[in-house]
Amino acid sequence: MESSRGPPRVKNKAAAPVQISAEQLLREAVDRQETALQTPTQRFADLEELKEYQGRKRREFEDYVRRNRVRLANWLQYAQWELDQKEFARARSVFERALDVQPNNTQLWIRYIQAEIKNRNINHARNLLDRAVTRLPRVPSLWYQYLYVMEMLGDIPGTRQVFDRWMKWEPDEQAWSAYIRLEKRYGEFDRAREIFRAYTVVHPESRTWLKWAKFEEEYGTSDMVREVFQTAIQSLAETLGDDAVDEKIFIAFARYEARLREYDRARAIYKFGLDNLPRSKSMALHAQYTTFEKQFGDKDGVQDVILTKRRRLYEEQVKENPKNYDVWFDYARLEESGGDAEQIREVYERAISQIPPTQEKRHWRRYIFLFLFYAIWEEREARDIDRARQIYDTCLRLIPHKKFTFAKIWIAKAHFEVRQGQLTTARKTLGRAIGMSPKDKLFKEYISLEQKLYEFERCRALYEKHVIYNPSNCQTWIKWAELERGLDDLDRTRGIYELAISQPVLDMPEVVWKAYIDFEEEEGEYERTRDLYERLLEKADHPKVWISYAQFEINIPEDDAAAEGEEEEEERPVSEEAKARARKIFERAHKSMKERELKAERVALLNAWLLFEKTHGSAEDVEKMQKQMPRKTKKKRKLEDDTWEEYVDYVFPADDQQTQKLSNLLAMANAWKQTGGNIVGPSGGSSGGGE
């Protein structure tokens, strides 16, 4: 059923014009309370009536505690009523009976003690406190109550005895601080120091030592403060380990020395802390050290702060992963920037002691650079040649040369010996390297060294060994031939080239052929060059070879016999004979590509031929070549996976004309078949036919 009321009205939430406080409301409530509702005041006519009332109330309380002995409120109400009646003996009896039921209830003990104190029964209160702390020695509130009573009575020795009893239970830090404050109030600073000494044994935390240091700074001497800090660092390190020492101790110690203007002491403290604490637990210490150096240090000091920070970072990283050689590189560079030779050597020695775990070359690639950098530093910076040579020898002994080697180490050792003027040792090093584990790079460096020394016979011997070791390396053959040509031994040069092109396997045979052809062409041996081109075409019928062959014919001077071996200062025009020879080569190449149906190669050849005609031919020759140029068409072909792809095909005019003739013949054959074998003449009649 829907309500017939209208929409609800919004209440007025504005503040009332007259404000009434809660205190005023309570006061008016008390003043306006009706007399009939107030607690009646009971009056007794005589002592007998009072005794009768007290007996009735006691029976009620006894019934309460008998029905529920464990309910503390019943006992407390009973005892409080007896106290109100000034029946202290009965009140004590009630409290004692309650303690029999709940002897470990702290609230009961405190109410009992406060009742005795309130009624000025001090001796009773002291006895109760002694019983309470004996029964419940782990309850601080009872001890504090006991101490308060003893000090209020002026019994300071008794108060100390209470504290001493409490300290034997090794309470929390607040209790020790309270004991120290007591001695400070009465000027017993030596006693306070003894308390601090016991306090730091029970609670060996950093904040405890800092409290003691602050106390000595306020009431002691600077030597005492330093002794506290030093003892704190030593004690924490021996008890909990170096990592357990809090950076706050070092910060407070250094700040104290800075306040005394002992900047060297403060700097030493900062460095000691940074060297002995892990980076994760000394971030604030490093920040304070940086601030200290900016305030009281110089440029070198600030630089030292940065080095210290980076050094600690690298120490943590190499401790986490000693085989991370990149970190060792950075660490060594950092120490090199510092300039301490002993520290640099220590880092390098620690780094090279981390030998890779396996004999796999990929694990050694970064490792060997540690030796290289170490040896270079010893040679250039430390100027210790013997140590540098020893580093190279150590590295070469560690590498398992039977499985793999590193040419850069052998080469670096040889170059080092050359710089020291020990050519024989350098040769022995490279020879030993080639004998143990030959590599192309070793041969190349050894030959380069002998060339610089003009020892060409040694170079020939090394080239012979090199081509025996790796006959497929084209660059070796070419460099050897260039050496012999430089020595004007052309027959030996040709022999080397012939050996090179006769090798069954070459990594880049076209490079060797080109070098051989260029050599013969530069020497003016054009017939030999043609012969080489013809031999090359038998092996590689490629458009580039044909184009190069044609270009060679164009560049031959007019008088072959007279111009052979001579250099001309001015460019001569190309003779017709040279053009004819070049066209003949292009025609041979075009015929070869056409027979083998190599369309892409054919297009490349025609483009080069067209360019040749544009440069050296007539307009008719250019037009003739343009007629042979193909046109591009897009076609589709089916792939193995039944999909189609679009590709670019070339249609050549000559092939297109031949295809058109075949199409015409096929069309005439189809027409003859449809007319029943009669040939339709121009007049529309038929001829032939019949059986």
Secondary structure by P-SEA (a helix, b strand, c coil): cccccccccccccccccccccaaaaaaaaaaaccccccbbbbbbccaaaaaaaaaaaaaaaaaaaaaccccaaaaaaaaaaaaaacaaaaaaaaaaaaaaaccccaaaaaaaaaaaaaacaaaaaaaaaaaaaaaccccaaaaaaaaaaaaaacaaaaaaaaaaaaaaacccaaaaaaaaaaaaaacaaaaaaaaaaaaaaacccaaaaaaaaaaaaacccaaaaaaaaaaaaaaaaaacccccccaaaaaaaaaaaaaacaaaaaaaaaaaaaacccccccaaaaaaaaaaaaacccaaaaaaaaaaaaaaaaaaaaaacccaaaaaaaaaaaaaaaccaaaaaaaaaaaaaccccccccccaaaaaaaaaaaaaaaacccccaaaaaaaaaaaaaaccccccccaaaaaaaaaaaaaacaaaaaaaaaaaaaaccccaaaaaaaaaaaaaacaaaaaaaaaaaaaaaccccaaaaaaaaaaaaaacaaaaaaaaaaaaaaccccccaaaaaaaaaaaaaaacaaaaaaaaaaaaaaccccaaaaaaaaaaaaaccccccccccccccccccccaaaaaaaaaaaaaaaaaaaaacaaaaaaaaaaaaaaaaaacccaaaaaaaaaabbbbbbbcccccccbbbbbbbbbbaaaaaaaaaaaaaaaaaaaaaaacccccccccccccccc
